[in-house]
Amino acid sequence: MKPFLLLSTRPETDAADAEYASFLQFGGLEAAELVRFRLEQAPMPELDLEQYSGIFLGGSPFNSSEPEKSELQRRVEADLRRLLDQVVPRDYPFFGACYGVGTLGLHAGGVVDSTYSEPVSAVEVRLTPEGRADPLLATMPDSFAAYVGHKEALSSLPPGAVLLATADSCPVQMFRLGENLYATQFHPELDEDAIVARIRVYANHGYFPPDTRDAVISSVRGAPVRSAHDLLSAFVRRYRRD
């Protein structure tokens, strides 16, 4: 099988390594089947997309709508724009989680701002009629729990995008561009252990008051998020190529 590519933008190595492990686990992939490139460590090289089955873009502490950005963030965003300049016209298999929903949405002409930020929590995600009909979501229940935690979100879908899933707290939870480009606001790669570890890493990054960390951890325990994980294995099954 041609491997999938995971693009990581997390400067925190513990979080980056845990994210990679989660995509492996819930994608049903072996290490040789998921190549990781850490964009925060080096500029993106020229990619031969024919060498991969598809691309995953993980989450990030970066916020696309911030008016002032570090040099590192500006370089990472420029690299991702150049990649999407290739990926979007080709309708190349792409799955972005959290940071990926804003990155793909902005590139395609959507609006990202702080209107629908969500605290670190588990929310009920509901499929739209279009989501119910989408082949990637064929085995998903009509509603399911998933972990979220973000300071910004899409407040307006890009032209031509199809809304696949929504929630009361944030209307754009998943969308599709073309036939093969997907993005979720929620984190399909996170189980309880993974989100607890991530809460500890990002306790001082403004997602919640640092002195409430233990309470936030308690609040996310026990959420039935297993169905959300199935999205990653469904993407792998649909797009894996020999």
C-alpha positions, 0 to 999 in steps of 0.5 A, a space after each residue: 500500500 502507498 502510505 498516507 502522509 500526516 502533516 504536523 504543526 505542533 512544536 511540542 514534541 510530546 503532543 506531536 508524537 501522541 497525535 501521530 500515535 493516535 492517527 496510527 491507532 484509529 486509522 488502523 495503520 502500521 508505522 510504515 503506512 503513515 509518513 509524518 512530516 513536522 512542518 514546524 521543524 522544517 519547510 515542506 519539501 516538494 511532494 510527489 502526491 502520486 507516492 501517497 494514498 492521501 493526506 492528513 493534517 492534524 491540529 495545532 496551537 496556531 490560530 489562522 485568524 490571529 492578527 499577529 503571527 510568529 515567523 514560524 506560523 507564517 511560514 507553515 501557513 505559506 507551506 500549507 497554502 502551496 500544498 492546497 494549491 495542488 491538492 484542491 484542483 486535483 480533488 486529492 484525498 485530504 482529511 484535516 482535523 481542527 486546524 485543518 478545517 480552518 486551513 482548508 476552509 480559508 484556502 477555499 474562501 470561507 471565514 474563520 473567526 472566534 464566533 464559534 469557539 468551543 471549550 475543551 469538552 465532548 459535544 454531540 455532533 449530528 450528521 446533516 442529510 448531506 452527511 448521511 448520504 456521504 460515502 465516508 460517513 456511511 457507517 456513522 450513526 446520525 449523532 455521536 460524541 466527539 472531543 473539541 477544544 478550539 479558539 476559532 472556527 468557520 463561521 461561513 463555509 467556503 463556496 461550493 462546500 457541503 456541510 456534513 455535520 453540525 453541533 449546537 455549539 459550533 455549526 460547522 463540524 465537518 464539511 467536504 470540498 469536491 468529492 475527496 477533501 474533508 475537514 472536521 472541527 472535532 478531533 476524531 483522533 482523540 480518545 480519553 487518554 489522548 485528550 487528557 495528555 493534550 490538556 496537560 501539554 496545553 494547560 498554559 495556552 489559553 484554552 482554559 484558566 490553568 488553575 482549572 486544568 484538573 476540573 477540565 480533565 475530570 469533565 472530559 472523562 468517560 465521553 463515548 467518543 468511539 464512533 468519531 474514531 471510525 472516521 479515520 479508518 473509513 478514510 483509510 479504507 476508502 483511499 488506500 492505494 497499492 
